[in-house]
Amino acid sequence: MSLAAAPCRSAALFGPARRLLQRRGIRSSRPAGLKVVSQARKGLSELLSLTKKDESERPPPLRPGKVSPTLEVPPHIPRPPYADSGMMPDWDPNPQIHDAAGIEKMRAAGRLAAQVLDMAGKMVAPGVTTDEIDKAVHKMIVEAGAYPSPLNYGRFPKSVCTSVNECICHGIPDSRPLREGDIINIDVTVFLDGYHGDTSRMFYVGEVSPAARQLCEATKEALNAAIKICGPGVPIKEIGRTINAIGDKYKYGVVKVFVGHGVGTVFHSWPHVAHHRNNELGVMQKGMTFTIEPMFTTGRPTERYWADGWTAVTADGSLAAQWEHTLLVTDNGVEILTAYE
C-alpha cells in the first residue's frame, strides 16, 4: 500500500488522503486544458477519427458503488497499533533494518501476502465485485492468523485496495462488478507476527485493449528494472531515475504523489522511495526492507480524489497501472520477499 509523497494545496483534497499529503513536500497541479491544432482538413479528419476510436475503446468512467460494512478481525489475532483507533500514524523516520530473526518474519509476511494476492487474482473475472474479492482476502488473512494491514489504517474501511482502470491507487472495494476489458490492481498487505508484507500487481478482466495491456506490462518492466539496480550502498534516488526512464520510453505519465516506503514492524517508514527523478538522500543498507511500487498513466499523472477521501483517480480519466514488491537488501543485491510463481 503506497503512501502519499507530499502535500497538495488543491482545495479539492480532504480526509485521509489530504492528511497523508500534508506530511511530505511536493505540490500537485491541475492538468492544463487540452489544445488541438489542425493544419489541414485531412489532418483534422484523421485526428477526429483517432479520437473517436480512443473514446470507443476507453471503458466508462468509474463511479462509486455501495460499500458493505467493515469486516471483523477475531480478537485473538495480533494487530498493529492503529487497528483499533483508526489513527493515521506518522511516517517513521527510521529505516527498517532486521536481524536474522526479523528477516525470517519478514519472509513469512511477504510469502503470505504473495499467496493472498495470487488467490485474489484468480477471482478476477467479469461480474465479480471488488467487495467479493475483499471478503475472500479478509478470510484468507485472518485464517492464517494475520491482520489485513489496510483495515482501519486512517479509517480505511476494507482489508485490501482494489484500483480499477483510471484509479491510481487506494480504491475501496465496493459493489461494482468487474467488466470485460477492465484492468485492476489488487494491493495486499498483511501484518503477521508483528511484521508487514506488502505487494500488488495488475490483472486483466477478460480481454483488454492493446493499450491497456502495454501500460500494465510497461509498469511491470519498470518495477523489474528498478529491482535489478538495488543493492547495499546504492542511492535510493537511483530507483526513481530507472523507473522514470522507462516511463519516458513509453511516453507514459509517471505518478509522483504516491511513493514506495520502508516496511517492517511499521507499515510506512523511511526510505521515501520516489518513482520519478529526484534528489532524495540516503543509500540502501544490508538488512533493510522497503517497497518499490511504480505507477504509470496513459495520460497526465495528476490525481483527484473521490468523496471517500481515499480513492485517487487520474484527473483526465486516463488508465493507470501499478506493480509492487517488498524487498530485502542482501550482500549482493535484493531478495524479493513477495515473489510469486
C-alpha positions in Angstrom: 0.0 0.0 0.0 1.6 3.2 -1.2 2.0 6.4 0.9 1.4 9.9 -0.4 4.6 11.7 -1.1 3.7 15.3 -0.5 1.2 18.0 0.4 -1.2 19.1 -2.4 -2.6 22.6 -2.0 -5.6 22.0 -4.0 -8.9 22.7 -2.1 -10.3 19.6 -3.6 -8.4 17.3 -1.2 -9.7 16.3 2.1 -9.9 13.4 4.5 -7.2 10.7 4.9 -5.6 11.4 1.5 -5.1 15.1 2.3 -3.6 14.3 5.7 -1.1 11.9 4.0 -0.1 14.5 1.5 0.3 17.2 4.2 3.1 15.2 5.8 5.5 15.4 2.9 6.7 18.1 0.5 5.6 18.2 -3.2 2.9 20.2 -4.8 0.3 18.8 -7.1 -1.1 20.8 -10.0 -4.2 20.6 -12.1 -4.0 19.3 -15.6 -3.8 22.1 -18.2 -6.5 22.4 -20.8 -6.2 20.4 -23.9 -5.4 22.2 -27.1 -5.9 20.8 -30.6 -4.4 22.5 -33.6 -5.2 21.3 -37.1 -3.1 22.3 -40.1 -5.3 20.8 -42.8 -8.8 19.4 -43.3 -7.3 15.9 -43.8 -5.2 16.1 -40.7 -8.3 17.3 -38.7 -10.4 14.4 -40.1 -7.7 11.8 -39.1 -7.4 13.3 -35.7 -11.1 13.2 -35.0 -11.3 9.7 -36.3 -8.5 8.6 -33.9 -10.1 10.5 -31.0 -13.4 8.7 -31.6 -11.6 5.3 -31.8 -9.8 6.0 -28.5 -13.0 7.1 -26.8 -14.8 4.0 -28.0 -12.1 1.7 -26.5 -12.0 3.6 -23.2 -14.2 2.0 -20.5 -16.9 4.1 -19.0 -15.8 6.3 -16.1 -15.7 4.7 -12.6 -18.5 5.6 -10.3 -18.6 4.7 -6.5 -20.6 1.6 -5.7 -22.1 0.5 -2.4 -19.5 -0.2 0.3 -20.5 -3.0 2.7 -19.9 -2.9 6.4 -16.4 -3.4 7.7 -15.4 -6.9 8.5 -14.4 -8.0 11.9 -11.0 -9.5 12.9 -11.0 -12.1 15.6 -9.8 -10.7 18.9 -7.0 -13.3 19.3 -5.1 -12.0 16.2 -2.3 -9.6 17.0 -2.9 -6.3 15.3 -0.9 -3.1 14.6 -1.2 0.0 16.8 -3.7 1.8 14.6 -6.1 -1.1 14.2 -8.5 -0.2 17.0 -8.0 3.6 17.0 -8.2 4.2 13.2 -5.4 6.7 13.6 -3.1 7.8 10.7 0.4 7.0 12.0 3.2 9.5 11.3 5.9 8.5 8.8 8.5 6.7 10.8 11.9 8.4 10.1 13.9 5.2 10.8 14.8 2.5 8.2 13.5 -1.0 8.8 16.7 -3.0 9.3 16.4 -6.5 10.6 18.4 -9.2 12.4 18.2 -12.8 11.3 15.0 -13.5 13.3 13.4 -10.4 11.8 14.3 -11.3 8.3 12.6 -14.7 8.8 9.5 -13.0 10.0 9.6 -10.6 7.0 9.9 -13.6 4.7 6.9 -15.2 6.3 4.8 -12.0 6.0 5.9 -11.5 2.4 5.1 -15.1 1.5 1.6 -14.8 2.9 0.9 -11.5 1.1 2.0 -13.1 -2.2 -0.2 -16.1 -1.6 -3.2 -14.0 -0.8 -2.6 -11.8 -3.8 -2.4 -14.9 -6.0 -5.8 -16.1 -4.6 -7.4 -12.7 -5.2 -6.1 -12.5 -8.7 -7.7 -15.9 -9.6 -11.0 -14.4 -8.7 -10.8 -11.6 -11.3 -13.5 -12.2 -13.9 -16.4 -10.3 -15.5 -19.3 -10.0 -13.0 -17.2 -10.4 -9.8 -17.3 -7.5 -7.5 -14.4 -6.0 -5.7 -16.4 -6.4 -2.5 -16.3 -10.2 -3.1 -12.5 -10.0 -3.5 -12.2 -8.1 -0.3 -14.2 -10.7 1.7 -12.1 -13.5 0.3 -8.8 -11.7 1.1 -10.0 -10.9 4.6 -11.0 -14.5 5.2 -7.7 -15.9 4.0 -5.6 -13.5 6.0 -7.4 -14.0 9.3 -7.4 -17.7 8.9 -3.6 -17.5 8.6 -3.5 -15.7 12.0 -2.7 -12.4 10.4 -4.3 -8.9 10.3 -5.1 -7.2 7.0 -2.9 -4.1 7.3 -5.1 -1.6 5.4 -8.1 -2.2 7.6 -8.8 0.9 9.7 -5.4 2.5 8.7 -6.6 6.1 8.8 -10.1 4.6 8.9 -9.7 2.8 5.5 -12.8 0.6 5.7 -11.6 -2.5 3.9 -8.9 -5.2 4.0 -7.5 -4.7 0.5 -7.2 -2.0 -2.1 -8.7 -2.6 -5.5 -8.0 0.0 -8.1 -9.8 -0.3 -11.4 -8.9 1.4 -14.7 -8.3 5.1 -14.0 -7.9 4.5 -10.3 -4.3 5.2 -9.5 -4.4 3.6 -6.0 -6.3 3.1 -2.7 -9.5 2.1 -4.4 -12.1 0.9 -1.8 -13.8 -2.4 -2.7 -17.5 -2.0 -3.4 -20.5 -3.4 -5.2 -19.3 -2.5 -8.7 -19.0 -5.7 -10.9 -15.8 -6.0 -12.9 -16.4 -5.7 -16.6 -14.8 -7.2 -19.7 -11.8 -5.1 -20.6 -11.2 -3.7 -17.2 -7.7 -3.7 -15.7 -7.4 -3.9 -11.9 -4.6 -3.5 -9.3 -5.0 -5.6 -6.2 -2.9 -4.3 -3.3 -2.5 -6.8 -0.4 -0.6 -6.1 2.9 -0.6 -8.5 5.8 0.6 -8.0 9.4 1.9 -11.4 10.5 3.7 -11.9 13.8 4.5 -8.2 14.1 5.7 -7.6 10.6 4.1 -6.2 7.4 4.4 -7.8 4.0 3.2 -5.5 1.1 2.6 -6.3 -2.6 0.4 -5.5 -5.6 0.0 -6.3 -9.3 -2.2 -5.8 -12.3 -4.8 -8.3 -13.5 -6.9 -8.3 -16.7 -10.6 -8.8 -16.7 -11.2 -11.0 -19.8 -9.8 -9.5 -23.0 -8.3 -6.0 -22.6 -7.2 -3.5 -25.2 -3.7 -3.5 -26.5 -3.2 0.0 -25.0 -4.2 -1.3 -21.5 -2.0 -4.4 -21.8 1.0 -2.4 -22.8 0.5 0.1 -19.9 0.4 -2.8 -17.4 3.4 -4.6 -18.9 5.5 -1.4 -19.1 4.8 -0.7 -15.4 5.9 -4.2 -14.5 9.0 -3.7 -16.7 9.8 -0.6 -14.6 9.5 -2.4 -11.3 11.7 -5.3 -12.5 14.3 -2.8 -13.9 14.4 -0.9 -10.5 14.8 -4.2 -8.6 17.8 -5.1 -10.7 19.8 -2.0 -9.7 19.2 -2.4 -6.0 21.9 -3.5 -3.5 23.9 -2.3 -0.5 25.3 1.2 -1.0 23.1 2.1 -4.0 21.5 5.5 -3.7 17.7 5.4 -3.1 17.3 8.0 -5.8 18.5 5.5 -8.5 15.2 3.8 -8.2 13.3 6.8 -9.4 15.8 7.5 -12.2 15.4 4.0 -13.5 11.6 4.0 -13.4 11.3 7.4 -14.9 13.5 6.4 -17.9 11.1 3.5 -18.7 8.1 5.8 -18.4 9.7 8.2 -20.8 10.5 5.3 -23.2 6.8 4.5 -23.5 5.6 8.2 -23.2 3.6 7.4 -20.0 2.9 9.7 -17.1 4.9 8.9 -14.0 2.9 9.4 -10.8 4.9 11.5 -8.3 2.4 11.9 -5.5 2.5 8.3 -4.2 5.7 6.5 -3.3 7.2 3.3 -2.1 8.4 3.1 1.5 10.2 1.3 4.2 8.1 -1.5 5.6 8.6 -4.0 8.5 7.4 -3.7 12.1 5.8 -0.5 10.9 3.7 -0.1 7.8 5.3 3.1 6.4 8.8 4.4 7.2 12.0 5.8 5.6 13.2 5.5 2.9 10.9 7.7 0.8 11.1 5.7 -2.5 10.1 8.2 -5.2 9.4 6.7 -8.6 10.5 9.7 -10.6 13.8 11.5 -11.0 14.6 13.0 -7.6 17.3 14.1 -5.2 16.3 12.0 -2.2 19.2 11.4 0.2 20.3 8.0 1.6 21.6 4.7 0.4 20.3 1.1 0.7 21.7 -0.9 3.7 22.1 -4.6 4.2 19.0 -6.0 6.1 16.8 -3.1 5.0 13.3 -3.8 3.8 11.2 -1.4 1.6 8.7 -1.4 -1.3 9.0 -0.3 -4.9 5.6 0.4 -6.5 5.8 2.4 -9.7 2.5 3.9 -11.1 2.2 4.9 -14.8 -0.7 6.6 -16.6 -1.6 6.8 -20.3 -2.4 10.4 -19.8 -1.5 13.1 -17.3 -0.3 11.7 -13.9 -2.2 14.2 -11.9 -4.9 12.9 -9.5 -8.2 13.8 -8.0 -10.0 12.2 -5.0 -13.4 10.8 -4.5 -15.6 11.9 -1.6 -14.3 8.9 0.5 -11.0 10.7 0.9 -9.0 7.7 -0.3 -9.8 6.7 -3.9 -7.3 8.5 -6.1 -8.2 8.6 -9.8 -6.5 10.3 -12.8 -7.8 13.8 -13.3 -8.2 13.2 -17.0 -9.7 9.8 -16.8 -6.7 8.0 -18.4 -5.8 4.5 -17.4 -3.4 3.9 -14.5 -1.3 0.8 -13.6 0.8 -0.2 -10.5 3.1 -3.1 -9.6 4.7 -3.6 -6.1 7.1 -5.8 -4.3 8.6 -5.8 -0.8 12.4 -6.2 -1.0 15.2 -7.1 1.4 18.7 -5.7 0.8 21.2 -8.6 0.8 25.0 -8.8 0.5 24.9 -8.6 -3.3 21.5 -7.2 -4.3 18.0 -7.7 -3.0 15.7 -10.6 -2.3 12.0 -10.3 -3.4 10.1 -11.2 -0.3 6.7 -11.1 -2.1 7.8 -13.2 -5.1 5.2 -15.3 -6.9 5.4 -18.1 -9.4 
